[in-house]
Amino acid sequence: MLGLNFTQKELKKGNVFFFNNEEFQESIGEDDIREARVEFDDSFQSWATGFKIWFNGMLVHHSKTFPSMERKLNELKEKWNLEQADEL
């Protein structure tokens, strides 16, 4: 499993972390950009509270537990060669 450069505590404090992979694709002659955002939503509605991963603007994972979010993020990082970015 890949290591994360942030902790559950940092997410729960409201920090948001970004990952991206910007590559020029020779085959199509365009940039192939993948972006992920990881956050913790401490909503007043208990069903909405949890760790969220947004990928290219779409919610792809929502979980109450940090390990579940970590597994999904690592899958995305491996599949799309994502690296943590300062910000998008």
ZIZI-V997683 format. One record per residue. N is the residue number from 1. RES is the residue in one small letter. OMEGA is omega in degrees with one decimal (* if undefined). NEAR is the number of other C-alpha atoms within 8 Angstrom. Layout:
# ZIZI-V997683
n;res;omega;near
N;RES;OMEGA;NEAR
N;RES;OMEGA;NEAR
This chain:
# ZIZI-V997683
n;res;omega;near
1;m;-179.8;4
2;l;177.7;4
3;g;177.2;4
4;l;179.4;6
5;n;177.5;5
6;f;-177.9;6
7;t;176.1;7
8;q;-179.2;7
9;k;178.6;6
10;e;177.8;9
11;l;-178.2;12
12;k;175.5;10
13;k;177.6;6
14;g;177.1;9
15;n;177.6;9
16;v;-178.0;9
17;f;-175.8;11
18;f;176.6;13
19;f;176.8;11
20;n;176.0;12
21;n;179.4;12
22;e;-179.5;8
23;e;172.7;7
24;f;-179.0;8
25;q;-179.6;9
26;e;-173.4;6
27;s;-179.1;4
28;i;177.7;5
29;g;-179.4;7
30;e;173.1;7
31;d;176.5;8
32;d;-172.5;9
33;i;174.7;8
34;r;-178.3;11
35;e;176.7;12
36;a;176.3;12
37;r;179.9;11
38;v;-178.3;11
39;e;172.3;12
40;f;-179.8;13
41;d;179.2;11
42;d;-174.9;8
43;s;175.8;7
44;f;177.0;6
45;q;-172.6;6
46;s;-178.9;6
47;w;-177.4;4
48;a;-179.2;9
49;t;175.4;12
50;g;179.7;11
51;f;-177.1;15
52;k;173.0;14
53;i;175.4;14
54;w;-179.3;12
55;f;-175.7;11
56;n;174.7;7
57;g;-179.4;7
58;m;176.0;6
59;l;-178.7;9
60;v;179.4;8
61;h;174.6;10
62;h;-176.6;10
63;s;174.2;10
64;k;-174.5;7
65;t;179.5;8
66;f;-179.5;9
67;p;178.0;6
68;s;178.0;8
69;m;-179.6;14
70;e;178.3;9
71;r;-179.0;9
72;k;178.8;9
73;l;178.2;9
74;n;175.2;10
75;e;179.1;8
76;l;-179.7;10
77;k;-179.9;10
78;e;-176.2;8
79;k;-173.2;7
80;w;-179.5;8
81;n;-179.1;8
82;l;174.7;13
83;e;-179.6;8
84;q;-179.8;9
85;a;176.6;9
86;d;175.0;6
87;e;-179.9;5
88;l;*;4
